[in-house]
């Protein structure tokens, strides 16, 4: 029984994994010249066309425009993918295309004229291939919190198409049913360092990448700035927990609510409290917890509706150690 059940689970899992993959035949052309002949590839359906392209041409064509074409038969016409490299390979599966062709066009960057650089295409591909977007994906759900701490995304990152459309990279975070993870110092520090290490590669020295690179260094500086904020917060919390003194003092963190004398018959819930107050000296303190119910809702109602035959003051103080 155990062997049968295990095999069934394995087969089911294998079936689920296959459902998330696409099997295609891909080639790469530079103009009319064929650089890479037909290759059979197994790819993740949620990957972008740029992910596959960069895996086949590791960093050699980052500053080129690339046209993406697909078809479903060897003799059929090639159809251009409108969104190009930024579209998902899922398109192949949904429309039953099996053939994929990347056509590398003449360079869209004039080295002698940096003003002609087309950042959206080149920068997005850089993010997908070199940085794999883990840092943006990681901080994406926490951008509002980062802004409140003075940590803002550089302008070039805000120009990414997802943010221009008020979208989110980490959609999974919002759909999580369990407790949502928070940013950690270690993770942010490692991500920032891994990005900066990527920027030591030879291609970074090209003049036309300098504005992009400066924005990326601004991004890593923002990550490190927030790690310092987290360190300061953690150090303060450790100091508070080790301290024998409360964070809040009665002199500055005490609320007083005056309770007027009730001339009518009071609720029986307050008989004992009322009797003890009448027998105490003026300004003697009485711990209300001795009289209030333990149930939180009943305790709240007890304090809210309190009735006494003598005037009194209700002190509220929360001490944090």
Beta strands, then each sheet from edge to edge (+ up, - down):
strand 1: 21-30
strand 2: 33-44
strand 3: 64-71
strand 4: 79-80
strand 5: 99-107
strand 6: 254-259
strand 7: 312-317
sheet 1: 2+ 1- 5- 3+ 4-
sheet 2: 6+ 7-
end
